Amino acid sequence: MSKIIILNGPNLNLLGEREKNQYGNFTLKDVERKCKEYSNENDIELSLFQSNIEGELVDQIQNSRDNQDGLIINAGGYTHTSVAIHDALKILKIPIIELHISNIYNREEFRHKSLISKVAKAIICGFGINGYLMSLKAMNKFIENEN
């Protein structure tokens, strides 16, 4: 059984309320429900965590180094600004997938630069909430291929 954690950063707790043209009507609870369903059907032990606080995300990343097989992160706005998250991810010896609901390259210029991409094994963006399921499937394959 693969152990995968999905981390969601700032403002993702407001999915379904904010910028519906970018993120749609689905809430974070809807996303989490779909991910749990997929995980149950595919023998994945899934952990989910969301925070608006950078240090809490760093703590989760650090804790993942000993108890997770893979990490998926949608760091929200911290994607473009957080050296602390970059440095924490860099410590991990497990696969990392960077995830974005929208296509960050079709948005404001400042969103085109990611501090996470250099430490991620893969990037999934622009597929809406389906990107979460795509990430889980891809991560499970990464883990299977490593074992």
C-alpha positions as a Markdown table, in Angstrom:
| # | Residue | x | y | z |
|---|---|---|---|---|
| 1 | Met | 0.0 | 0.0 | 0.0 |
| 2 | Ser | 1.4 | 3.4 | -1.1 |
| 3 | Lys | 1.4 | 6.2 | 1.5 |
| 4 | Ile | 0.8 | 9.5 | -0.2 |
| 5 | Ile | 0.2 | 13.0 | 1.3 |
| 6 | Ile | -1.5 | 15.9 | -0.4 |
| 7 | Leu | -0.7 | 19.3 | 0.9 |
| 8 | Asn | -2.8 | 22.3 | 0.0 |
| 9 | Gly | -1.6 | 25.8 | 0.7 |
| 10 | Pro | -3.2 | 29.2 | 1.3 |
| 11 | Asn | -6.7 | 30.1 | 0.1 |
| 12 | Leu | -7.4 | 26.6 | -1.1 |
| 13 | Asn | -9.8 | 26.2 | 1.8 |
| 14 | Leu | -12.0 | 28.7 | -0.1 |
| 15 | Leu | -12.4 | 26.7 | -3.2 |
| 16 | Gly | -15.9 | 27.0 | -4.5 |
| 17 | Glu | -16.1 | 30.6 | -3.2 |
| 18 | Arg | -13.1 | 32.4 | -4.8 |
| 19 | Glu | -12.3 | 33.0 | -8.5 |
| 20 | Lys | -14.8 | 30.5 | -9.8 |
| 21 | Asn | -13.7 | 31.3 | -13.3 |
| 22 | Gln | -10.2 | 29.9 | -12.4 |
| 23 | Tyr | -11.1 | 27.2 | -9.9 |
| 24 | Gly | -14.7 | 26.2 | -10.5 |
| 25 | Asn | -17.5 | 25.5 | -8.1 |
| 26 | Phe | -15.9 | 22.5 | -6.3 |
| 27 | Thr | -15.0 | 23.0 | -2.6 |
| 28 | Leu | -11.8 | 21.6 | -1.0 |
| 29 | Lys | -14.1 | 19.0 | 0.8 |
| 30 | Asp | -15.3 | 17.9 | -2.7 |
| 31 | Val | -11.7 | 17.5 | -3.8 |
| 32 | Glu | -10.8 | 15.6 | -0.7 |
| 33 | Arg | -13.8 | 13.3 | -1.0 |
| 34 | Lys | -12.8 | 12.4 | -4.6 |
| 35 | Cys | -9.2 | 11.8 | -3.6 |
| 36 | Lys | -10.3 | 9.5 | -0.7 |
| 37 | Glu | -12.6 | 7.5 | -3.0 |
| 38 | Tyr | -9.8 | 7.1 | -5.6 |
| 39 | Ser | -7.3 | 6.1 | -2.8 |
| 40 | Asn | -9.6 | 3.5 | -1.3 |
| 41 | Glu | -10.1 | 1.9 | -4.8 |
| 42 | Asn | -6.4 | 1.9 | -5.5 |
| 43 | Asp | -4.8 | 0.7 | -2.3 |
| 44 | Ile | -3.4 | 4.1 | -1.3 |
| 45 | Glu | -3.1 | 5.3 | 2.3 |
| 46 | Leu | -3.9 | 9.0 | 1.8 |
| 47 | Ser | -3.2 | 11.9 | 4.2 |
| 48 | Leu | -4.6 | 15.3 | 3.4 |
| 49 | Phe | -3.6 | 18.6 | 4.9 |
| 50 | Gln | -4.4 | 22.3 | 4.2 |
| 51 | Ser | -3.0 | 25.4 | 5.8 |
| 52 | Asn | -2.7 | 29.1 | 5.2 |
| 53 | Ile | 0.4 | 29.1 | 7.3 |
| 54 | Glu | 3.8 | 28.6 | 5.6 |
| 55 | Gly | 5.4 | 27.1 | 8.7 |
| 56 | Glu | 2.7 | 24.5 | 9.2 |
| 57 | Leu | 3.2 | 23.3 | 5.6 |
| 58 | Val | 7.0 | 23.1 | 6.2 |
| 59 | Asp | 6.3 | 21.0 | 9.3 |
| 60 | Gln | 4.2 | 18.6 | 7.3 |
| 61 | Ile | 6.8 | 18.3 | 4.5 |
| 62 | Gln | 9.5 | 17.6 | 7.1 |
| 63 | Asn | 7.4 | 15.0 | 8.8 |
| 64 | Ser | 6.7 | 13.3 | 5.5 |
| 65 | Arg | 10.3 | 12.3 | 5.0 |
| 66 | Asp | 10.0 | 9.3 | 7.4 |
| 67 | Asn | 6.3 | 8.3 | 6.9 |
| 68 | Gln | 5.3 | 8.9 | 3.3 |
| 69 | Asp | 6.1 | 7.3 | 0.0 |
| 70 | Gly | 5.2 | 10.3 | -2.1 |
| 71 | Leu | 4.1 | 14.0 | -1.7 |
| 72 | Ile | 1.7 | 16.0 | -3.8 |
| 73 | Ile | 1.7 | 19.7 | -3.2 |
| 74 | Asn | -0.5 | 22.6 | -4.3 |
| 75 | Ala | 1.3 | 25.3 | -2.5 |
| 76 | Gly | -1.0 | 28.1 | -3.8 |
| 77 | Gly | 0.6 | 31.5 | -3.7 |
| 78 | Tyr | 3.6 | 30.0 | -1.8 |
| 79 | Thr | 4.6 | 28.3 | -5.1 |
| 80 | His | 6.0 | 31.7 | -6.2 |
| 81 | Thr | 7.4 | 33.0 | -3.0 |
| 82 | Ser | 8.5 | 30.4 | -0.4 |
| 83 | Val | 12.1 | 29.5 | -0.2 |
| 84 | Ala | 11.3 | 27.7 | 3.1 |
| 85 | Ile | 8.9 | 25.3 | 1.3 |
| 86 | His | 11.4 | 24.8 | -1.5 |
| 87 | Asp | 14.2 | 24.0 | 1.0 |
| 88 | Ala | 12.0 | 21.6 | 3.0 |
| 89 | Leu | 11.0 | 19.8 | -0.2 |
| 90 | Lys | 14.6 | 19.6 | -1.3 |
| 91 | Ile | 15.3 | 17.4 | 1.8 |
| 92 | Leu | 12.9 | 14.7 | 0.8 |
| 93 | Lys | 14.0 | 11.5 | -0.8 |
| 94 | Ile | 10.5 | 10.6 | -2.0 |
| 95 | Pro | 8.8 | 11.7 | -5.3 |
| 96 | Ile | 7.2 | 15.1 | -5.3 |
| 97 | Ile | 4.5 | 16.3 | -7.7 |
| 98 | Glu | 3.7 | 20.0 | -8.0 |
| 99 | Leu | 0.0 | 20.5 | -8.6 |
| 100 | His | -2.1 | 23.5 | -9.7 |
| 101 | Ile | -5.8 | 23.6 | -10.5 |
| 102 | Ser | -5.4 | 26.4 | -13.1 |
| 103 | Asn | -2.7 | 26.7 | -15.8 |
| 104 | Ile | -0.3 | 29.1 | -14.0 |
| 105 | Tyr | 1.3 | 29.9 | -17.4 |
| 106 | Asn | -2.0 | 31.4 | -18.7 |
| 107 | Arg | -2.2 | 33.8 | -15.7 |
| 108 | Glu | -0.3 | 36.8 | -14.4 |
| 109 | Glu | 3.4 | 36.9 | -15.1 |
| 110 | Phe | 4.4 | 36.5 | -11.4 |
| 111 | Arg | 2.7 | 33.1 | -11.4 |
| 112 | His | 5.0 | 31.8 | -14.2 |
| 113 | Lys | 7.9 | 31.3 | -11.8 |
| 114 | Ser | 7.7 | 28.4 | -9.4 |
| 115 | Leu | 10.2 | 27.8 | -6.6 |
| 116 | Ile | 8.9 | 24.2 | -6.3 |
| 117 | Ser | 9.4 | 23.0 | -9.9 |
| 118 | Lys | 13.1 | 22.5 | -9.5 |
| 119 | Val | 12.6 | 19.9 | -6.7 |
| 120 | Ala | 9.5 | 18.2 | -8.2 |
| 121 | Lys | 9.6 | 15.0 | -10.2 |
| 122 | Ala | 6.6 | 16.2 | -12.2 |
| 123 | Ile | 4.1 | 19.2 | -12.5 |
| 124 | Ile | 0.4 | 18.9 | -13.3 |
| 125 | Cys | -1.5 | 22.2 | -13.9 |
| 126 | Gly | -4.5 | 23.4 | -15.8 |
| 127 | Phe | -6.7 | 20.3 | -15.4 |
| 128 | Gly | -9.0 | 21.7 | -12.7 |
| 129 | Ile | -9.7 | 19.4 | -9.8 |
| 130 | Asn | -9.1 | 16.4 | -12.1 |
| 131 | Gly | -5.4 | 17.2 | -11.6 |
| 132 | Tyr | -5.7 | 15.8 | -8.1 |
| 133 | Leu | -6.7 | 12.4 | -9.4 |
| 134 | Met | -4.1 | 12.6 | -12.1 |
| 135 | Ser | -1.5 | 13.4 | -9.5 |
| 136 | Leu | -2.5 | 10.4 | -7.3 |
| 137 | Lys | -2.4 | 8.1 | -10.3 |
| 138 | Ala | 1.0 | 9.4 | -11.4 |
| 139 | Met | 2.4 | 9.2 | -7.9 |
| 140 | Asn | 1.3 | 5.7 | -7.4 |
| 141 | Lys | 3.1 | 4.7 | -10.6 |
| 142 | Phe | 6.3 | 6.6 | -9.5 |
| 143 | Ile | 6.2 | 4.6 | -6.2 |
| 144 | Glu | 5.5 | 1.3 | -7.9 |
| 145 | Asn | 8.5 | 1.9 | -10.3 |
| 146 | Glu | 10.8 | 2.7 | -7.4 |
| 147 | Asn | 10.0 | -0.5 | -5.6 |
